[in-house]
Amino acid sequence: MALRNGYLVDILRHMSKVLISVPDELLVRIDRAAKARKTTRSRFIEEAAQRELGWPAADSMDAAVNRAREALASAGPFESAGLIRRDREARDAARR
């Protein structure tokens, strides 16, 4: 996604806006829970709907795991801490 003046451009391109009605007491609970999780009301409701619907679907998760396994099949064994250390050292050297 492109940046313009440090902000994402067209951030809501793939989102629909909806107007829903909920009881006041429920909205208070939603807002309280969203604040406790340090998220927005919209994100809280989105995540609740995803959990209720079983999102993402199990078959799509299985397909994603299979794609990841295929992509990494030729990587061979490696030690992740070593890779992280190497990247951190390269980053720190570039900053000097």
JOBELGI-V546913 format. One record per pair of residues at least 6 apart in sequence whose C-alpha atoms are under 8 Angstrom apart, sorted by sequence separation. I is the first residue (numbers start at 1). J is the second residue. D is the distance in Angstrom with one decimal. If there is no record, write none. Layout:
BEGIN
i: {I;I}
j: {J;J}
d: {D;D}
END
This chain:
BEGIN
i: {2;3;34;50;1;2;34;1;31;31;34;30;33;30;30}
j: {8;9;40;56;8;9;41;9;40;41;44;41;44;44;45}
d: {6.0;5.6;5.7;7.1;6.6;5.6;5.7;6.8;8.0;6.0;5.7;6.8;7.9;7.4;7.8}
END
